[in-house]
Amino acid sequence: PNINFPSITLNYGFYTKESGDLLSYENPDDPDDPDLIDTRLNTRTENYNIYLSHNLTFFNYEHNFSLSFYDSEKKDLLFNEIISENYISPRSSNKNYNLSLKSYLDEYWSTDIYLSNSYFDFAQIESEFYQEQDIVIYRFGFNYKNNNIIKNIGTWLDYSEGEGTTEYTQYGIKLLMNLKLYDNLELELYLRNFSKESNVNSKDSNSSNSVVRANLSYRF
């Protein structure tokens, strides 16, 4: 409503999905056929999203603050009608919170702080197919840029933790560098590394993932 006030976005969605049928390959017109195959699907999904963003001055520094919340609920409208040991209900719920703060220390330096919490579950709670996952992510980074050799250099440190069906902890680092070597000659370097410790079905495992990329370009 005003340049000095926060910007707010509200979204709401409502979806229905219906498909499939009761099928029988031998007696398609017999509803009592024991070999009847139920392929029906009937779900109703509601979700909404709230996003807030604001530029402010605090402790003599310029900051950009943003906060978002997302909630989605999918209901299975056929759960009480379908009787099958192998039936996996498409019911699910999803919640996500994100908070970020970017601070401009001067014309060259800036910092990034990011916090996130995501929750997801699938199928009916009393079902053996039920799964749930809760993930928390913490990220801190900084950027430096000027108009000379270093166009931009930034690094971010990540820590995330998951609880639920899969329990894990993950550490990560990301480095991005963009250098102006000569007039129209530029070099871009990108490095990312994640180390993950997880526990699935009471079994511990460790894994890591790394990406290194260099791009040398010249503009004619």
C-alpha positions in Angstrom: 0.0 0.0 0.0 3.0 2.3 0.5 6.7 2.2 -0.2 7.4 2.4 3.5 5.1 -0.5 4.3 5.7 -4.2 3.8 4.5 -5.9 0.7 2.1 -8.8 1.3 0.9 -11.5 -1.1 -2.0 -13.9 -0.3 -2.8 -16.9 -2.4 -5.6 -19.5 -2.0 -6.2 -22.6 -4.1 -8.9 -25.2 -4.1 -8.6 -28.3 -6.3 -10.7 -31.4 -6.9 -9.6 -34.5 -8.8 -11.8 -37.5 -9.8 -10.9 -40.3 -12.1 -11.0 -44.1 -12.5 -13.7 -46.7 -12.2 -14.7 -50.1 -11.0 -13.3 -52.5 -13.6 -13.8 -56.2 -14.2 -12.1 -57.9 -17.1 -14.4 -61.0 -17.0 -17.8 -59.6 -16.0 -17.7 -55.8 -16.6 -21.4 -55.5 -15.7 -21.3 -57.5 -12.5 -20.7 -55.2 -9.4 -20.4 -58.2 -7.1 -17.5 -59.8 -9.1 -14.8 -60.7 -6.5 -12.1 -59.9 -9.1 -13.4 -56.3 -9.5 -10.5 -53.8 -9.7 -11.0 -50.4 -8.2 -9.1 -47.7 -9.9 -11.1 -44.8 -8.6 -9.5 -41.6 -7.3 -11.3 -38.7 -5.6 -9.4 -36.1 -3.8 -9.9 -32.5 -2.6 -7.0 -30.2 -2.0 -6.9 -26.8 -0.3 -3.8 -24.7 0.0 -2.8 -21.2 0.8 0.3 -19.1 0.8 1.3 -15.9 2.7 4.3 -14.0 1.6 5.6 -10.8 3.3 8.6 -8.7 2.1 9.9 -5.4 3.6 12.9 -3.2 3.0 14.0 -1.5 6.3 16.8 0.4 7.9 18.1 -1.0 11.2 21.4 0.0 13.0 22.2 2.3 10.1 22.2 -0.6 7.6 19.8 -1.4 4.8 18.0 -4.8 5.1 15.6 -6.8 3.0 13.4 -9.1 5.1 11.0 -11.7 3.8 8.7 -14.3 5.5 6.5 -16.9 3.9 4.2 -19.6 5.0 2.6 -22.4 2.9 0.0 -24.9 3.9 -1.6 -27.6 1.8 -4.1 -30.4 2.8 -5.2 -33.2 0.4 -8.1 -35.2 1.5 -9.0 -38.7 0.3 -12.8 -38.8 -0.3 -12.8 -42.5 -1.0 -10.8 -43.9 1.9 -13.9 -45.3 3.7 -15.3 -46.9 0.5 -12.3 -48.7 -0.9 -11.5 -51.9 1.0 -8.1 -53.3 -0.1 -5.0 -54.4 1.8 -2.8 -52.9 -0.9 -4.6 -49.5 -1.1 -2.4 -46.5 -0.6 -4.3 -43.4 0.2 -3.2 -40.3 -1.7 -4.0 -38.2 1.4 -1.2 -35.8 2.3 -0.4 -32.6 4.1 2.4 -30.1 3.6 3.6 -27.1 5.7 6.5 -24.8 5.0 8.0 -21.7 6.8 10.7 -19.6 5.3 12.5 -16.6 6.7 15.3 -14.7 5.0 17.2 -11.5 5.9 19.7 -9.9 3.6 21.8 -7.1 5.1 23.8 -4.5 3.1 26.8 -3.6 5.2 28.2 -1.1 2.6 28.4 -0.8 -1.2 30.6 -3.9 -1.4 29.6 -6.3 1.4 26.2 -8.0 2.1 25.2 -11.0 4.3 22.4 -13.6 3.9 20.6 -15.4 6.7 18.0 -18.1 5.8 15.9 -20.3 8.0 13.4 -22.9 6.8 11.1 -25.6 8.3 9.2 -28.1 6.1 6.8 -30.8 7.2 5.2 -33.4 5.0 3.2 -36.5 5.6 1.5 -39.0 3.3 -1.2 -41.7 3.5 -3.5 -42.4 6.5 -1.8 -42.3 9.9 -3.1 -45.8 10.8 -1.8 -47.2 7.5 1.5 -49.2 7.2 2.2 -46.9 4.2 2.2 -43.8 6.3 5.3 -41.6 6.0 6.2 -38.2 7.5 9.2 -36.0 7.3 10.2 -32.8 9.2 13.2 -30.8 7.8 14.9 -27.8 9.3 17.5 -25.8 7.3 19.9 -23.1 8.5 22.0 -21.1 6.0 24.4 -18.2 6.4 26.4 -16.5 3.7 28.1 -13.3 2.5 28.7 -11.6 -0.8 31.4 -9.2 -1.9 31.3 -7.3 -5.2 33.0 -4.4 -6.9 33.5 -3.0 -10.4 37.1 -4.1 -10.7 38.5 -7.6 -11.0 36.1 -9.2 -8.6 32.6 -8.7 -10.0 31.1 -11.0 -7.3 32.3 -13.5 -4.7 30.0 -15.3 -2.3 29.9 -18.2 0.1 27.2 -20.0 2.0 27.2 -22.5 4.8 24.3 -24.9 5.2 23.1 -27.2 8.0 19.9 -29.2 7.7 18.3 -31.9 9.9 15.6 -34.3 9.1 13.3 -36.3 11.4 10.6 -38.8 10.7 10.7 -41.6 8.2 14.2 -40.7 7.3 16.5 -39.2 10.0 19.6 -37.4 8.8 21.9 -34.4 9.3 23.6 -32.6 6.4 26.4 -30.1 6.2 27.1 -28.1 3.1 29.2 -25.3 1.6 28.7 -23.3 -1.6 31.2 -20.9 -3.2 30.6 -18.7 -6.2 33.1 -16.4 -7.8 32.8 -14.2 -10.9 36.1 -12.5 -12.0 36.6 -10.0 -14.8 40.0 -11.0 -16.1 40.3 -8.6 -19.0 37.7 -6.3 -20.7 35.2 -8.8 -22.0 36.9 -11.9 -20.6 35.2 -13.3 -17.6 35.8 -16.4 -15.4 33.0 -17.9 -13.3 33.8 -20.6 -10.6 31.3 -22.6 -8.8 31.9 -25.1 -5.9 29.3 -27.0 -3.9 29.8 -29.8 -1.4 27.3 -31.6 0.8 28.0 -34.3 3.5 25.1 -36.3 4.7 24.7 -38.8 7.6 21.4 -40.7 7.6 19.5 -43.5 9.3 17.0 -45.5 7.4 15.4 -48.6 8.9 17.9 -48.5 11.7 20.8 -48.5 9.3 23.4 -45.7 9.3 24.9 -44.5 6.1 27.2 -41.6 5.0 27.2 -39.9 1.6 28.7 -36.8 0.0 28.0 -34.9 -3.1 30.3 -32.4 -4.8 30.1 -30.2 -7.9 32.9 -28.1 -9.3 32.3 -26.0 -12.4 34.4 -23.4 -14.2 33.2 -21.2 -17.1 35.5 -19.0 -19.1 33.6 -16.6 -21.5 34.4 -13.8 -23.8 32.0 -11.3 -25.2 32.6 -10.0 -28.7 
